[in-house]
Amino acid sequence: MSAEHHVKFFRNGGAQAVVIPAEFEMAGEEAVMRKEGDRLVIEPVGQKDDFRQWLASIEPWDEEFPNVDEDQPPMKESDIFKDVDR
């Protein structure tokens, strides 16, 4: 697969469009497009069961999480089912 391919833009109604060359074809019928600076990034919409794959692909979190509740009073115990027949 080549790393790049020269393409031309054209108008499709009020939208700018481009034909995706066959060697860059993606599976599925939907994609997500975002702009990063001058670049357009197009990614296929993943299945919901791709969550584990996504987790495996992200960078590890090396920073310590802040203690956001350190100034909060202690939680009170409560029975959320007290008025519910169990």
KOLNUMI-557196 format. One record per atom (N, C-alpha, C): x, y, z negated. Coordinates in steps of 0.2 Angstrom, whole numbers, plus 5000, padded with zeros to 4 digits. Layout:
BEGIN
XYZ...
***
This chain:
BEGIN
500449945000500050005000500450065000500350115004500750175005500550224999501050264997500950304991500550364993500550384999500150445001499850435009499350475010499050475017498850545018498950575024498750635026498050635028497650675025496850675027496650745028496150755032495850825033495150835030495050895027494350905024493850925030493250915028492650935033492150955028491650985031491051005028490450955029490150945023489550895023488950935020488550975023488051015020488451075017488351085011488751135007489351115004489551055004490051025001490651005005491251015002491850995006491950925005492150885010492250815010492850795013493050725011493650695014493450625015493750595020493650525021494250485017494050435013494550395010494850345014495450345016495750295020495650225017495550175022495450105020495950075015496550095015497050075010496950095003496550155002496450184996495750164993495350114997494750094995494650074988494150094985494050074978493350024977493349984973492849944972492249984969491649954970491049994967490750044971490250074969489950124972489950194969490250204963490350264960491050274958491150344957491850364954491750424950492250434946492350504942492850544946492750604947493250654950493350704945493950724944494150784939494750814943494750884941495350924943495850934938496450914940497050924935497550974939497451034937497851094941497651094948498051084952497951084960497751014962497750964958497650894960496850874959496650834963495950804962496150724960495850704955495950634953495250604953495250544957494650504958494750434955494350414950494450354947493750314948493750254949493150214949492850214942492150204942491750204936491850134934492150124927492250054925491650024922491649964921491049924918491149944910490549934906490649944899491049894896491149834899491549784895492349794897492449854900493149874901493449914895493049914890493349954884493949924881494049864881494649834878495249844883495049844889495649864894495849934893495349974892495550044891495950054885495750024880496050034873496750004874496849954878497549934879497949974883497650014887498050064892498250124889497950144883498050214880498650214876498950274875499550274871499450264864499850234860499750224853499750294850499350294844499350364840499850354835500350394835500950394831500850444825500350494825500250544820499850514815499950544809499450524803498850554804498250524803497650554803497550604797497250664798497250704792496650684787496750694781496250674776495750734776495250724780494750774781494250784775494250734771493750734765494050744759494750764758495050774752494750824747494450874750494150934746493350914745493150864747492450844746492250814739491750824736491550784730491450704732491550664727491550594728490850574730490750524734490150504737489750474731489050484731488650454726488350384729488350334725488050274727487250284728486950254733486250254733485950194737485350184736485050124739484650144744484850144750484450164756483850124758483850064755483250024756482750024750482850074746482350074740481650074741481450104747480750114748480550064754480950014756480849974761480749904759480249864761480149794759480649754763481049714759481549674762481349604761
***
